């Protein structure tokens, strides 16, 4: 069954990842799938009982954020690490 989300709702939903990109219903391979696919990172979020579960822990697939080929900058901001004591 295809995702039957309100287009207006889909319009305001965004990927919980750092890209905050718009989401699209279904997947490129299966437009009728009960998932929302991020248009940027490609993560797929399940839709359960008509409610999109926009949690990174629940996300499926997607491209890895770290690209080894592009790692030329030794400085890391550590945006996800709360290391301040
Ligand atoms: Zn994303």
PDB file of the backbone (N, CA, C, O) and the ligand in Angstrom, with CONECT records:
HET     ZN  A 101       1
ATOM      1  N   UNK A   1       0.845  -1.200   0.000  1.00  0.00           N
ATOM      2  CA  UNK A   1       0.000   0.000   0.000  1.00  0.00           C
ATOM      3  C   UNK A   1       0.874   1.242   0.000  1.00  0.00           C
ATOM      4  O   UNK A   1       1.865   1.341   0.724  1.00  0.00           O
ATOM      5  N   UNK A   2       0.479   2.157  -0.816  1.00  0.00           N
ATOM      6  CA  UNK A   2       1.299   3.365  -0.934  1.00  0.00           C
ATOM      7  C   UNK A   2       1.112   4.270   0.271  1.00  0.00           C
ATOM      8  O   UNK A   2       0.095   4.236   0.964  1.00  0.00           O
ATOM      9  N   UNK A   3       2.110   5.055   0.483  1.00  0.00           N
ATOM     10  CA  UNK A   3       2.023   6.040   1.557  1.00  0.00           C
ATOM     11  C   UNK A   3       0.989   7.086   1.168  1.00  0.00           C
ATOM     12  O   UNK A   3       1.065   7.684   0.094  1.00  0.00           O
ATOM     13  N   UNK A   4       0.025   7.297   2.052  1.00  0.00           N
ATOM     14  CA  UNK A   4      -1.030   8.265   1.743  1.00  0.00           C
ATOM     15  C   UNK A   4      -0.944   9.445   2.699  1.00  0.00           C
ATOM     16  O   UNK A   4      -1.898   9.780   3.401  1.00  0.00           O
ATOM     17  N   UNK A   5       0.219  10.055   2.701  1.00  0.00           N
ATOM     18  CA  UNK A   5       0.401  11.209   3.577  1.00  0.00           C
ATOM     19  C   UNK A   5      -0.160  12.461   2.913  1.00  0.00           C
ATOM     20  O   UNK A   5      -0.192  12.591   1.690  1.00  0.00           O
ATOM     21  N   UNK A   6      -0.590  13.351   3.753  1.00  0.00           N
ATOM     22  CA  UNK A   6      -1.037  14.643   3.260  1.00  0.00           C
ATOM     23  C   UNK A   6       0.138  15.343   2.585  1.00  0.00           C
ATOM     24  O   UNK A   6       1.202  15.492   3.187  1.00  0.00           O
ATOM     25  N   UNK A   7      -0.045  15.771   1.348  1.00  0.00           N
ATOM     26  CA  UNK A   7       1.048  16.462   0.638  1.00  0.00           C
ATOM     27  C   UNK A   7       1.587  17.657   1.415  1.00  0.00           C
ATOM     28  O   UNK A   7       2.778  17.966   1.362  1.00  0.00           O
ATOM     29  N   UNK A   8       0.695  18.319   2.132  1.00  0.00           N
ATOM     30  CA  UNK A   8       1.143  19.467   2.930  1.00  0.00           C
ATOM     31  C   UNK A   8       2.025  19.018   4.082  1.00  0.00           C
ATOM     32  O   UNK A   8       2.983  19.695   4.456  1.00  0.00           O
ATOM     33  N   UNK A   9       1.676  17.841   4.646  1.00  0.00           N
ATOM     34  CA  UNK A   9       2.501  17.299   5.719  1.00  0.00           C
ATOM     35  C   UNK A   9       3.866  16.914   5.163  1.00  0.00           C
ATOM     36  O   UNK A   9       4.904  17.218   5.750  1.00  0.00           O
ATOM     37  N   UNK A  10       3.838  16.246   4.031  1.00  0.00           N
ATOM     38  CA  UNK A  10       5.086  15.825   3.406  1.00  0.00           C
ATOM     39  C   UNK A  10       5.955  17.040   3.084  1.00  0.00           C
ATOM     40  O   UNK A  10       7.184  16.967   3.073  1.00  0.00           O
ATOM     41  N   UNK A  11       5.288  18.143   2.827  1.00  0.00           N
ATOM     42  CA  UNK A  11       6.002  19.366   2.461  1.00  0.00           C
ATOM     43  C   UNK A  11       6.806  19.939   3.623  1.00  0.00           C
ATOM     44  O   UNK A  11       7.860  20.542   3.426  1.00  0.00           O
ATOM     45  N   UNK A  12       6.289  19.740   4.845  1.00  0.00           N
ATOM     46  CA  UNK A  12       6.978  20.336   5.993  1.00  0.00           C
ATOM     47  C   UNK A  12       7.908  19.350   6.681  1.00  0.00           C
ATOM     48  O   UNK A  12       8.717  19.735   7.525  1.00  0.00           O
ATOM     49  N   UNK A  13       7.791  18.080   6.317  1.00  0.00           N
ATOM     50  CA  UNK A  13       8.683  17.094   6.910  1.00  0.00           C
ATOM     51  C   UNK A  13      10.072  17.225   6.307  1.00  0.00           C
ATOM     52  O   UNK A  13      10.234  17.560   5.134  1.00  0.00           O
ATOM     53  N   UNK A  14      11.060  16.955   7.133  1.00  0.00           N
ATOM     54  CA  UNK A  14      12.435  17.015   6.647  1.00  0.00           C
ATOM     55  C   UNK A  14      13.226  15.885   7.276  1.00  0.00           C
ATOM     56  O   UNK A  14      12.886  15.376   8.344  1.00  0.00           O
ATOM     57  N   UNK A  15      14.272  15.513   6.594  1.00  0.00           N
ATOM     58  CA  UNK A  15      15.164  14.476   7.089  1.00  0.00           C
ATOM     59  C   UNK A  15      15.770  14.921   8.415  1.00  0.00           C
ATOM     60  O   UNK A  15      16.247  16.052   8.518  1.00  0.00           O
ATOM     61  N   UNK A  16      15.763  14.055   9.437  1.00  0.00           N
ATOM     62  CA  UNK A  16      16.359  14.402  10.734  1.00  0.00           C
ATOM     63  C   UNK A  16      17.884  14.411  10.696  1.00  0.00           C
ATOM     64  O   UNK A  16      18.531  14.793  11.671  1.00  0.00           O
ATOM     65  N   UNK A  17      18.454  13.994   9.577  1.00  0.00           N
ATOM     66  CA  UNK A  17      19.899  14.034   9.460  1.00  0.00           C
ATOM     67  C   UNK A  17      20.366  15.473   9.246  1.00  0.00           C
ATOM     68  O   UNK A  17      19.551  16.393   9.170  1.00  0.00           O
ATOM     69  N   UNK A  18      21.655  15.656   9.153  1.00  0.00           N
ATOM     70  CA  UNK A  18      22.220  17.003   9.063  1.00  0.00           C
ATOM     71  C   UNK A  18      21.789  17.728   7.797  1.00  0.00           C
ATOM     72  O   UNK A  18      21.841  18.956   7.735  1.00  0.00           O
ATOM     73  N   UNK A  19      21.364  16.973   6.788  1.00  0.00           N
ATOM     74  CA  UNK A  19      21.020  17.636   5.526  1.00  0.00           C
ATOM     75  C   UNK A  19      19.667  18.346   5.596  1.00  0.00           C
ATOM     76  O   UNK A  19      19.424  19.316   4.878  1.00  0.00           O
ATOM     77  N   UNK A  20      18.774  17.838   6.491  1.00  0.00           N
ATOM     78  CA  UNK A  20      17.421  18.412   6.613  1.00  0.00           C
ATOM     79  C   UNK A  20      16.758  18.563   5.246  1.00  0.00           C
ATOM     80  O   UNK A  20      16.082  19.552   4.964  1.00  0.00           O
ATOM     81  N   UNK A  21      16.970  17.572   4.429  1.00  0.00           N
ATOM     82  CA  UNK A  21      16.459  17.629   3.067  1.00  0.00           C
ATOM     83  C   UNK A  21      14.996  17.191   3.028  1.00  0.00           C
ATOM     84  O   UNK A  21      14.520  16.507   3.934  1.00  0.00           O
ATOM     85  N   UNK A  22      14.297  17.587   1.985  1.00  0.00           N
ATOM     86  CA  UNK A  22      12.905  17.148   1.821  1.00  0.00           C
ATOM     87  C   UNK A  22      12.825  15.638   1.663  1.00  0.00           C
ATOM     88  O   UNK A  22      13.776  14.987   1.230  1.00  0.00           O
ATOM     89  N   UNK A  23      11.672  15.101   2.022  1.00  0.00           N
ATOM     90  CA  UNK A  23      11.457  13.671   1.901  1.00  0.00           C
ATOM     91  C   UNK A  23      10.474  13.407   0.771  1.00  0.00           C
ATOM     92  O   UNK A  23       9.631  14.243   0.446  1.00  0.00           O
ATOM     93  N   UNK A  24      10.602  12.230   0.185  1.00  0.00           N
ATOM     94  CA  UNK A  24       9.685  11.854  -0.873  1.00  0.00           C
ATOM     95  C   UNK A  24       9.074  10.500  -0.528  1.00  0.00           C
ATOM     96  O   UNK A  24       9.729   9.640   0.060  1.00  0.00           O
ATOM     97  N   UNK A  25       7.819  10.327  -0.899  1.00  0.00           N
ATOM     98  CA  UNK A  25       7.121   9.093  -0.560  1.00  0.00           C
ATOM     99  C   UNK A  25       7.649   7.929  -1.384  1.00  0.00           C
ATOM    100  O   UNK A  25       7.950   8.074  -2.569  1.00  0.00           O
ATOM    101  N   UNK A  26       7.758   6.769  -0.738  1.00  0.00           N
ATOM    102  CA  UNK A  26       8.216   5.587  -1.442  1.00  0.00           C
ATOM    103  C   UNK A  26       9.723   5.627  -1.666  1.00  0.00           C
ATOM    104  O   UNK A  26      10.432   6.473  -1.122  1.00  0.00           O
ATOM    105  N   UNK A  27      10.185   4.696  -2.475  1.00  0.00           N
ATOM    106  CA  UNK A  27      11.590   4.662  -2.826  1.00  0.00           C
ATOM    107  C   UNK A  27      11.704   4.751  -4.350  1.00  0.00           C
ATOM    108  O   UNK A  27      10.729   4.510  -5.062  1.00  0.00           O
ATOM    109  N   UNK A  28      12.883   5.092  -4.844  1.00  0.00           N
ATOM    110  CA  UNK A  28      13.065   5.128  -6.301  1.00  0.00           C
ATOM    111  C   UNK A  28      12.713   3.795  -6.956  1.00  0.00           C
ATOM    112  O   UNK A  28      12.202   3.758  -8.076  1.00  0.00           O
ATOM    113  N   UNK A  29      12.991   2.705  -6.248  1.00  0.00           N
ATOM    114  CA  UNK A  29      12.697   1.388  -6.801  1.00  0.00           C
ATOM    115  C   UNK A  29      11.231   1.005  -6.643  1.00  0.00           C
ATOM    116  O   UNK A  29      10.665   0.299  -7.478  1.00  0.00           O
ATOM    117  N   UNK A  30      10.628   1.482  -5.559  1.00  0.00           N
ATOM    118  CA  UNK A  30       9.255   1.098  -5.250  1.00  0.00           C
ATOM    119  C   UNK A  30       8.484   2.305  -4.719  1.00  0.00           C
ATOM    120  O   UNK A  30       8.421   2.527  -3.510  1.00  0.00           O
ATOM    121  N   UNK A  31       7.906   3.074  -5.622  1.00  0.00           N
ATOM    122  CA  UNK A  31       7.181   4.290  -5.228  1.00  0.00           C
ATOM    123  C   UNK A  31       6.000   4.002  -4.311  1.00  0.00           C
ATOM    124  O   UNK A  31       5.487   4.911  -3.658  1.00  0.00           O
ATOM    125  N   UNK A  32       5.567   2.753  -4.257  1.00  0.00           N
ATOM    126  CA  UNK A  32       4.412   2.409  -3.440  1.00  0.00           C
ATOM    127  C   UNK A  32       4.817   1.911  -2.054  1.00  0.00           C
ATOM    128  O   UNK A  32       3.961   1.538  -1.252  1.00  0.00           O
ATOM    129  N   UNK A  33       6.100   1.907  -1.777  1.00  0.00           N
ATOM    130  CA  UNK A  33       6.563   1.404  -0.490  1.00  0.00           C
ATOM    131  C   UNK A  33       6.129   2.328   0.643  1.00  0.00           C
ATOM    132  O   UNK A  33       6.004   3.540   0.462  1.00  0.00           O
ATOM    133  N   UNK A  34       5.905   1.740   1.803  1.00  0.00           N
ATOM    134  CA  UNK A  34       5.487   2.514   2.972  1.00  0.00           C
ATOM    135  C   UNK A  34       6.700   3.122   3.668  1.00  0.00           C
ATOM    136  O   UNK A  34       6.957   2.857   4.842  1.00  0.00           O
ATOM    137  N   UNK A  35       7.418   3.920   2.945  1.00  0.00           N
ATOM    138  CA  UNK A  35       8.586   4.578   3.510  1.00  0.00           C
ATOM    139  C   UNK A  35       8.687   5.990   2.940  1.00  0.00           C
ATOM    140  O   UNK A  35       8.091   6.312   1.913  1.00  0.00           O
ATOM    141  N   UNK A  36       9.449   6.810   3.628  1.00  0.00           N
ATOM    142  CA  UNK A  36       9.801   8.121   3.106  1.00  0.00           C
ATOM    143  C   UNK A  36      11.298   8.116   2.838  1.00  0.00           C
ATOM    144  O   UNK A  36      12.090   7.718   3.692  1.00  0.00           O
ATOM    145  N   UNK A  37      11.674   8.553   1.663  1.00  0.00           N
ATOM    146  CA  UNK A  37      13.080   8.545   1.297  1.00  0.00           C
ATOM    147  C   UNK A  37      13.611   9.975   1.265  1.00  0.00           C
ATOM    148  O   UNK A  37      13.004  10.866   0.670  1.00  0.00           O
ATOM    149  N   UNK A  38      14.754  10.174   1.916  1.00  0.00           N
ATOM    150  CA  UNK A  38      15.387  11.485   1.902  1.00  0.00           C
ATOM    151  C   UNK A  38      15.962  11.749   0.509  1.00  0.00           C
ATOM    152  O   UNK A  38      16.602  10.888  -0.095  1.00  0.00           O
ATOM    153  N   UNK A  39      15.716  12.956   0.023  1.00  0.00           N
ATOM    154  CA  UNK A  39      16.182  13.278  -1.320  1.00  0.00           C
ATOM    155  C   UNK A  39      17.669  13.619  -1.332  1.00  0.00           C
ATOM    156  O   UNK A  39      18.264  13.768  -2.400  1.00  0.00           O
ATOM    157  N   UNK A  40      18.266  13.743  -0.154  1.00  0.00           N
ATOM    158  CA  UNK A  40      19.686  14.084  -0.106  1.00  0.00           C
ATOM    159  C   UNK A  40      20.541  12.880   0.275  1.00  0.00           C
ATOM    160  O   UNK A  40      21.394  12.451  -0.503  1.00  0.00           O
ATOM    161  N   UNK A  41      20.314  12.332   1.471  1.00  0.00           N
ATOM    162  CA  UNK A  41      21.181  11.243   1.933  1.00  0.00           C
ATOM    163  C   UNK A  41      20.651   9.875   1.535  1.00  0.00           C
ATOM    164  O   UNK A  41      21.377   8.884   1.611  1.00  0.00           O
ATOM    165  N   UNK A  42      19.401   9.811   1.114  1.00  0.00           N
ATOM    166  CA  UNK A  42      18.856   8.550   0.647  1.00  0.00           C
ATOM    167  C   UNK A  42      18.387   7.626   1.751  1.00  0.00           C
ATOM    168  O   UNK A  42      18.002   6.487   1.487  1.00  0.00           O
ATOM    169  N   UNK A  43      18.415   8.108   2.996  1.00  0.00           N
ATOM    170  CA  UNK A  43      17.897   7.264   4.071  1.00  0.00           C
ATOM    171  C   UNK A  43      16.396   7.036   3.857  1.00  0.00           C
ATOM    172  O   UNK A  43      15.682   7.875   3.308  1.00  0.00           O
ATOM    173  N   UNK A  44      15.955   5.860   4.316  1.00  0.00           N
ATOM    174  CA  UNK A  44      14.543   5.544   4.188  1.00  0.00           C
ATOM    175  C   UNK A  44      13.942   5.411   5.579  1.00  0.00           C
ATOM    176  O   UNK A  44      14.451   4.681   6.430  1.00  0.00           O
ATOM    177  N   UNK A  45      12.848   6.133   5.790  1.00  0.00           N
ATOM    178  CA  UNK A  45      12.180   6.131   7.090  1.00  0.00           C
ATOM    179  C   UNK A  45      10.862   5.387   6.968  1.00  0.00           C
ATOM    180  O   UNK A  45      10.078   5.628   6.050  1.00  0.00           O
ATOM    181  N   UNK A  46      10.631   4.486   7.901  1.00  0.00           N
ATOM    182  CA  UNK A  46       9.392   3.702   7.832  1.00  0.00           C
ATOM    183  C   UNK A  46       8.167   4.555   8.160  1.00  0.00           C
ATOM    184  O   UNK A  46       8.248   5.519   8.921  1.00  0.00           O
ATOM    185  N   UNK A  47       7.059   4.186   7.584  1.00  0.00           N
ATOM    186  CA  UNK A  47       5.779   4.811   7.926  1.00  0.00           C
ATOM    187  C   UNK A  47       4.923   3.744   8.589  1.00  0.00           C
ATOM    188  O   UNK A  47       4.530   2.760   7.961  1.00  0.00           O
ATOM    189  N   UNK A  48       4.642   3.957   9.873  1.00  0.00           N
ATOM    190  CA  UNK A  48       3.883   2.958  10.619  1.00  0.00           C
ATOM    191  C   UNK A  48       2.504   3.497  10.948  1.00  0.00           C
ATOM    192  O   UNK A  48       2.367   4.537  11.593  1.00  0.00           O
ATOM    193  N   UNK A  49       1.494   2.787  10.503  1.00  0.00           N
ATOM    194  CA  UNK A  49       0.110   3.217  10.746  1.00  0.00           C
ATOM    195  C   UNK A  49      -0.102   4.640  10.257  1.00  0.00           C
ATOM    196  O   UNK A  49      -0.824   5.425  10.873  1.00  0.00           O
ATOM    197  N   UNK A  50       0.533   4.955   9.151  1.00  0.00           N
ATOM    198  CA  UNK A  50       0.349   6.276   8.557  1.00  0.00           C
ATOM    199  C   UNK A  50       1.177   7.359   9.206  1.00  0.00           C
ATOM    200  O   UNK A  50       1.061   8.530   8.845  1.00  0.00           O
ATOM    201  N   UNK A  51       2.017   6.983  10.164  1.00  0.00           N
ATOM    202  CA  UNK A  51       2.831   7.975  10.861  1.00  0.00           C
ATOM    203  C   UNK A  51       4.298   7.771  10.505  1.00  0.00           C
ATOM    204  O   UNK A  51       4.870   6.720  10.793  1.00  0.00           O
ATOM    205  N   UNK A  52       4.897   8.762   9.887  1.00  0.00           N
ATOM    206  CA  UNK A  52       6.308   8.627   9.524  1.00  0.00           C
ATOM    207  C   UNK A  52       7.199   8.628  10.758  1.00  0.00           C
ATOM    208  O   UNK A  52       7.064   9.477  11.640  1.00  0.00           O
ATOM    209  N   UNK A  53       8.104   7.671  10.805  1.00  0.00           N
ATOM    210  CA  UNK A  53       9.026   7.562  11.934  1.00  0.00           C
ATOM    211  C   UNK A  53      10.353   8.170  11.506  1.00  0.00           C
ATOM    212  O   UNK A  53      11.209   7.504  10.923  1.00  0.00           O
ATOM    213  N   UNK A  54      10.500   9.461  11.814  1.00  0.00           N
ATOM    214  CA  UNK A  54      11.691  10.172  11.358  1.00  0.00           C
ATOM    215  C   UNK A  54      12.773  10.119  12.425  1.00  0.00           C
ATOM    216  O   UNK A  54      13.112  11.125  13.048  1.00  0.00           O
ATOM    217  N   UNK A  55      13.300   8.929  12.616  1.00  0.00           N
ATOM    218  CA  UNK A  55      14.378   8.735  13.576  1.00  0.00           C
ATOM    219  C   UNK A  55      15.567   8.122  12.852  1.00  0.00           C
ATOM    220  O   UNK A  55      15.419   7.184  12.069  1.00  0.00           O
ATOM    221  N   UNK A  56      16.736   8.663  13.123  1.00  0.00           N
ATOM    222  CA  UNK A  56      17.932   8.121  12.472  1.00  0.00           C
ATOM    223  C   UNK A  56      18.132   6.661  12.851  1.00  0.00           C
ATOM    224  O   UNK A  56      18.615   5.862  12.049  1.00  0.00           O
ATOM    225  N   UNK A  57      17.752   6.316  14.094  1.00  0.00           N
ATOM    226  CA  UNK A  57      17.898   4.936  14.534  1.00  0.00           C
ATOM    227  C   UNK A  57      17.004   3.989  13.745  1.00  0.00           C
ATOM    228  O   UNK A  57      17.312   2.809  13.580  1.00  0.00           O
ATOM    229  N   UNK A  58      15.894   4.533  13.261  1.00  0.00           N
ATOM    230  CA  UNK A  58      14.937   3.703  12.526  1.00  0.00           C
ATOM    231  C   UNK A  58      15.186   3.758  11.028  1.00  0.00           C
ATOM    232  O   UNK A  58      14.585   3.005  10.263  1.00  0.00           O
ATOM    233  N   UNK A  59      16.063   4.641  10.620  1.00  0.00           N
ATOM    234  CA  UNK A  59      16.291   4.837   9.187  1.00  0.00           C
ATOM    235  C   UNK A  59      17.004   3.634   8.596  1.00  0.00           C
ATOM    236  O   UNK A  59      17.726   2.901   9.273  1.00  0.00           O
ATOM    237  N   UNK A  60      16.770   3.468   7.322  1.00  0.00           N
ATOM    238  CA  UNK A  60      17.324   2.318   6.630  1.00  0.00           C
ATOM    239  C   UNK A  60      18.124   2.814   5.430  1.00  0.00           C
ATOM    240  O   UNK A  60      17.658   3.654   4.660  1.00  0.00           O
ATOM    241  N   UNK A  61      19.309   2.293   5.287  1.00  0.00           N
ATOM    242  CA  UNK A  61      20.102   2.609   4.100  1.00  0.00           C
ATOM    243  C   UNK A  61      20.654   4.020   4.123  1.00  0.00           C
ATOM    244  O   UNK A  61      20.900   4.594   5.184  1.00  0.00           O
ATOM    245  N   UNK A  62      20.842   4.558   2.954  1.00  0.00           N
ATOM    246  CA  UNK A  62      21.426   5.877   2.859  1.00  0.00           C
ATOM    247  C   UNK A  62      22.923   5.801   2.665  1.00  0.00           C
ATOM    248  O   UNK A  62      23.569   4.802   2.981  1.00  0.00           O
ATOM    249  N   UNK A  63      23.439   6.861   2.148  1.00  0.00           N
ATOM    250  CA  UNK A  63      24.881   6.889   1.933  1.00  0.00           C
ATOM    251  C   UNK A  63      25.588   7.243   3.234  1.00  0.00           C
ATOM    252  O   UNK A  63      25.069   8.033   4.023  1.00  0.00           O
ATOM    253  N   UNK A  64      26.754   6.675   3.465  1.00  0.00           N
ATOM    254  CA  UNK A  64      27.511   7.037   4.664  1.00  0.00           C
ATOM    255  C   UNK A  64      27.894   8.508   4.637  1.00  0.00           C
ATOM    256  O   UNK A  64      28.240   9.060   3.593  1.00  0.00           O
ATOM    257  N   UNK A  65      27.822   9.129   5.812  1.00  0.00           N
ATOM    258  CA  UNK A  65      28.097  10.565   5.884  1.00  0.00           C
ATOM    259  C   UNK A  65      29.567  10.854   5.622  1.00  0.00           C
ATOM    260  O   UNK A  65      29.915  11.858   5.000  1.00  0.00           O
ATOM    261  N   UNK A  66      30.424   9.957   6.107  1.00  0.00           N
ATOM    262  CA  UNK A  66      31.855  10.175   5.957  1.00  0.00           C
ATOM    263  C   UNK A  66      32.339   9.590   4.634  1.00  0.00           C
ATOM    264  O   UNK A  66      32.167   8.403   4.360  1.00  0.00           O
ATOM    265  N   UNK A  67      32.928  10.422   3.851  1.00  0.00           N
ATOM    266  CA  UNK A  67      33.468   9.964   2.577  1.00  0.00           C
ATOM    267  C   UNK A  67      34.987   9.905   2.676  1.00  0.00           C
ATOM    268  O   UNK A  67      35.646  10.945   2.674  1.00  0.00           O
ATOM    269  N   UNK A  68      35.549   8.703   2.762  1.00  0.00           N
ATOM    270  CA  UNK A  68      37.004   8.554   2.940  1.00  0.00           C
ATOM    271  C   UNK A  68      37.785   9.237   1.825  1.00  0.00           C
ATOM    272  O   UNK A  68      38.876   9.758   2.059  1.00  0.00           O
ATOM    273  N   UNK A  69      37.241   9.238   0.633  1.00  0.00           N
ATOM    274  CA  UNK A  69      37.954   9.821  -0.499  1.00  0.00           C
ATOM    275  C   UNK A  69      38.066  11.332  -0.365  1.00  0.00           C
ATOM    276  O   UNK A  69      38.968  11.947  -0.933  1.00  0.00           O
ATOM    277  N   UNK A  70      37.149  11.928   0.386  1.00  0.00           N
ATOM    278  CA  UNK A  70      37.146  13.377   0.483  1.00  0.00           C
ATOM    279  C   UNK A  70      37.692  13.868   1.813  1.00  0.00           C
ATOM    280  O   UNK A  70      37.576  15.050   2.139  1.00  0.00           O
ATOM    281  N   UNK A  71      38.292  12.954   2.587  1.00  0.00           N
ATOM    282  CA  UNK A  71      38.801  13.335   3.901  1.00  0.00           C
ATOM    283  C   UNK A  71      40.189  13.933   3.772  1.00  0.00           C
ATOM    284  O   UNK A  71      41.197  13.248   3.943  1.00  0.00           O
ATOM    285  N   UNK A  72      40.223  15.205   3.472  1.00  0.00           N
ATOM    286  CA  UNK A  72      41.516  15.844   3.330  1.00  0.00           C
ATOM    287  C   UNK A  72      41.746  16.887   4.411  1.00  0.00           C
ATOM    288  O   UNK A  72      42.827  17.469   4.505  1.00  0.00           O
ATOM    289  N   UNK A  73      40.727  17.118   5.225  1.00  0.00           N
ATOM    290  CA  UNK A  73      40.805  18.152   6.243  1.00  0.00           C
ATOM    291  C   UNK A  73      40.985  17.515   7.623  1.00  0.00           C
ATOM    292  O   UNK A  73      40.073  16.845   8.108  1.00  0.00           O
ATOM    293  N   UNK A  74      42.127  17.708   8.258  1.00  0.00           N
ATOM    294  CA  UNK A  74      42.381  17.084   9.551  1.00  0.00           C
ATOM    295  C   UNK A  74      41.542  17.689  10.668  1.00  0.00           C
ATOM    296  O   UNK A  74      41.382  17.083  11.727  1.00  0.00           O
ATOM    297  N   UNK A  75      41.021  18.853  10.439  1.00  0.00           N
ATOM    298  CA  UNK A  75      40.223  19.490  11.487  1.00  0.00           C
ATOM    299  C   UNK A  75      38.797  18.968  11.461  1.00  0.00           C
ATOM    300  O   UNK A  75      38.113  19.011  10.439  1.00  0.00           O
ATOM    301  N   UNK A  76      38.377  18.483  12.598  1.00  0.00           N
ATOM    302  CA  UNK A  76      37.002  18.017  12.709  1.00  0.00           C
ATOM    303  C   UNK A  76      36.280  18.872  13.728  1.00  0.00           C
ATOM    304  O   UNK A  76      36.812  19.183  14.793  1.00  0.00           O
ATOM    305  N   UNK A  77      35.089  19.237  13.393  1.00  0.00           N
ATOM    306  CA  UNK A  77      34.315  20.071  14.305  1.00  0.00           C
ATOM    307  C   UNK A  77      33.698  19.249  15.431  1.00  0.00           C
ATOM    308  O   UNK A  77      33.362  19.775  16.491  1.00  0.00           O
ATOM    309  N   UNK A  78      33.556  17.943  15.179  1.00  0.00           N
ATOM    310  CA  UNK A  78      32.967  17.088  16.213  1.00  0.00           C
ATOM    311  C   UNK A  78      31.581  17.552  16.587  1.00  0.00           C
ATOM    312  O   UNK A  78      31.247  17.667  17.767  1.00  0.00           O
ATOM    313  N   UNK A  79      30.773  17.819  15.576  1.00  0.00           N
ATOM    314  CA  UNK A  79      29.455  18.389  15.851  1.00  0.00           C
ATOM    315  C   UNK A  79      28.535  17.439  16.613  1.00  0.00           C
ATOM    316  O   UNK A  79      27.596  17.876  17.278  1.00  0.00           O
ATOM    317  N   UNK A  80      28.807  16.152  16.515  1.00  0.00           N
ATOM    318  CA  UNK A  80      27.911  15.199  17.170  1.00  0.00           C
ATOM    319  C   UNK A  80      28.449  14.767  18.519  1.00  0.00           C
ATOM    320  O   UNK A  80      27.790  14.006  19.227  1.00  0.00           O
ATOM    321  N   UNK A  81      29.622  15.231  18.889  1.00  0.00           N
ATOM    322  CA  UNK A  81      30.195  14.807  20.150  1.00  0.00           C
ATOM    323  C   UNK A  81      30.096  15.922  21.179  1.00  0.00           C
ATOM    324  O   UNK A  81      30.693  16.988  21.024  1.00  0.00           O
ATOM    325  N   UNK A  82      29.339  15.659  22.225  1.00  0.00           N
ATOM    326  CA  UNK A  82      29.218  16.646  23.302  1.00  0.00           C
ATOM    327  C   UNK A  82      30.342  16.406  24.296  1.00  0.00           C
ATOM    328  O   UNK A  82      30.144  15.775  25.334  1.00  0.00           O
ATOM    329  N   UNK A  83      31.503  16.907  23.976  1.00  0.00           N
ATOM    330  CA  UNK A  83      32.679  16.613  24.788  1.00  0.00           C
ATOM    331  C   UNK A  83      33.030  17.727  25.760  1.00  0.00           C
ATOM    332  O   UNK A  83      34.036  17.629  26.463  1.00  0.00           O
ATOM    333  N   UNK A  84      32.245  18.764  25.817  1.00  0.00           N
ATOM    334  CA  UNK A  84      32.572  19.868  26.714  1.00  0.00           C
ATOM    335  C   UNK A  84      32.308  19.461  28.156  1.00  0.00           C
ATOM    336  O   UNK A  84      31.214  19.010  28.495  1.00  0.00           O
ATOM    337  N   UNK A  85      33.308  19.623  28.988  1.00  0.00           N
ATOM    338  CA  UNK A  85      33.158  19.231  30.396  1.00  0.00           C
ATOM    339  C   UNK A  85      33.295  20.478  31.262  1.00  0.00           C
ATOM    340  O   UNK A  85      33.204  20.392  32.487  1.00  0.00           O
TER     341      UNK A  85
HETATM  342 ZN    ZN A 101      18.803  12.987   4.712  1.00  0.00          ZN
END
